Amino acid sequence: MMKINYWKLVTIGFFLLTNSVYGQERAALINPNVAVFYPDDFNPKANLPSFALVKEPEEQDTLPDSWKVRVEFSEGFGKSMAYIKTDPHTYLYGTGESTGSLLKNGLTKVLWNTDNAYSNRDLNQRMYQTQPWVLGVRQDGTAFGVLADNTWKQEISLGEGILFSSEGPAFRVLVIEGKTPQKVMKSLAKLIGTMELPPLWSLGYQQCRFSYYPDSRVKEIADTFRVKQIPCDVIWMDIHYMDGYRIFTFSPNRFPNPGETNDYLHQKGFKSVWMIDPGVKKEEGYFVYDSGTKRDVWVKTATGKNYVGKVWPGDCVFPDFTMERTQKWWSSLYKNYMANGVDGVWNDMNEPSVFGGPNGTMPVNNVHRGGKEHPADIHLRYHDVYGMMMAKASREGILAANPDKRPFVLSRANYLGGQRYAAAWTGDNSASWEHLRMSVPMVLNLGLSGQPFSGPDIGGFLGNATPELFGQWIATGAFYPFSRAHTVDGSKNQEPWAFGEEIEKVSRTALQRRYCLLPYLYTLFHEASIDGMPVMRPVFFADVRDLNLRREDQAFLLGADLLVVPKWANDPKLPRGIWRTIDLVGENSAKNEYQPDLKQRGGTIIPVGKVIQSTVEYNTDSLTLLVCLNKEMKAKGTLYNDAGDGFEYKNGQYAVDSFSAEKTGNNEVTVTCAKVEGKMHENKRFYRIGLVTEKGIVYSNWKNENQIKVKTLENN
């Protein structure tokens, strides 16, 4: 029997049975390696301004005949389509938040933000976030990226090409060419912007559940972390802290004095993050509803009435963030709220989720009235950017309330470019081995779609993790960019000590490893804020020409220099060359059944700090420099340092230090440390050199010098 290529049939059907001519209409270069393609019936009012791009692209030159990746537009079956033919054996990645493996060839996915407990749905359909972006890597390691600049409901299919099909009007497509996927990612960042440098505390471990209450329970959790010496920076508050689930309120019984609760946490070295949903309880006398109604800020039905849908408080109305007055009103709500000592905000349910609504949200013909910035249009156009607009207004309100602090917002729903406003987590996963394994490619592909600050719920949200599962998950999760444990209401306790003494010890060691790596990790976040490079990267980034690495999605890179190999990984494909195992807190990962092996790339220097309990204790006054020499017996590394919060770094109050090492004698390596950038004053630092060899790590004594010599092991 002949095997039918279903994707090919679908593609041929789309383009042979269309109502308009299949072809490329207009294209131009906006810089030497980025082209923009327009269909002939492109309507700017129906598509612009772009939510993904930080500025409107300007055409600089005609498209050369040598340009490889081209876009062909079509219309049919009530859809607008863009097709990009790819070379055979092209590896496709990105697509934002997706379940399944790292490699996305063969994926068909609806781009429609949905409240998706994805243990119970079609795994590749309707996730919480939308990133209409594909990264392609050719066999020779050269790469390209395709961005569909379209917010309307659409579908992406990856088979013998890339197909975007939209329920909205014809849309433009941008194509990036690059010699490597890393260069494509940096070009993407120039188009869609980068994340702002987050507060240092947000890089620490974070503990959450649905929900911690009352306030005495929150304090108990914080106290237990400190008594048990398990590093942690943040305790999270879910919806049960509110008064009847009314946003911007506090329960008089459960949290009668939120300011005092936050003061307590701050005294213990913790920060707090509290949830704010978009659904506003429809209740006269409730200040948020009354003030919003007075300003006429709510999303309307097709008949012009305020749309009402059910969420946690019952009947709710929803802010229309396309209007400038709504954005300003929403932002203004944070002033008094943040005055309670709130450190960060969690925007949840912002797809928006509506209980019992069509497909779990509001009707697609609801009306957003727009303003000077955004045209009036229906929800079908603005649904996928609703969460992004909410996160933006939230961030602006938090910044206005605390102008000297870096805002932290976590958003469940978002869109391509939303990393400019919020970090992400991957939504309601399950306490299962499948979802532990799936978490790595999900975070990797978010990073490959411009969102470097993300992570899943460690331990799984739905259900109850076993001790073995939680132990493996937190040991791996200590190296996610966003590292937070979370579990559902009614589940068993899921704090590190809840699983017994062994897993408590596993958790302590895992988090000590993360905190020791904070100097390196913070440097990676600074890099991401500058050029958009992911913090967590696929292994094939270590050698883009090695085809054996293209599918690897169990092991992963942290930055360019550190390889993380989980103990649950089955036959992981690892890069060739010098990669030597390092231990940070005496864990001896080679004999540990939980802690991933950490392998340092030859030719690098990784700065490592002390074991601390929270970032309140963080400083770089004394650092261990792990030196792993390459074949030429040299190595180099970088450290970024600033105050950890605030914005003085934008005025030059930061420091970039460089480290270099080379073998200078038969049995000696010399390491040189120098400040190369920034105005920040740094005390003369104490250094210890850890020379990473095949036989182990050889440590020098601590020295308050900028040039240190260390003896090597013979034949290392």
Secondary structure, 3 states (H helix, E strand, C coil): CCCCCHHHHHHHHHHHCCCCCCECCEEEEEECCEEEEECCCCCHHHHCCCCCCCCCCCCCEECCCCCCCCEEEEEECCEEEEEECCCCCCEEEECCCCCCCCCCCCCEEEECCCCCCCCCCCCCCCCCEECCEEEEECCCCCEEEEEEECCCCEEEEECCCEEEEECCCCCEEEEEEECCHHHHHHHHHHHHCCCCCCCHHHHCCEECCCCCCCHHHHHHHHHHHHHCCCCCCEEEECHHHCECCECCCCCCCCCCCHHHHHHHHHHCCCEEEEEECCCEECCCCCHHHHHHHHHCCECECCCCCECCEEECCEEEECECCCCHHHHHHHHHCHHHHHCCCCCEEEECCCCCCCECCHHHCCCCCCEECCCCCCCCEEHHHHHHHHHHHHHHHHHHHHHHHCCCCCCCEEECCEECCHHHCCEEECCCCECCHHHHHHHHHHHHHHHCCCCCCEECEECCCECCCCHHHHHHHHHHHCCCCCCEECCCCCCCCCCHHHHCHHHHHHHHHHHHHHHHCHHHHHHHHHHHHHHCCCCEECHHHHCCCCHHHCCCCCCEEECCCEEEECCCCCCCCCCCCCEEEECCCCCCHHHCCCCCEEEEECCEEEEECCCCCCHHHCCCCEEEEEEECCCCCEEEEEEEECCCCCCHHHHCCCEEEEEEEEEEECCEEEEEEEEEECCCCCCCCEEEEEEEECCEEEECCCECCCEEEEECCCCC
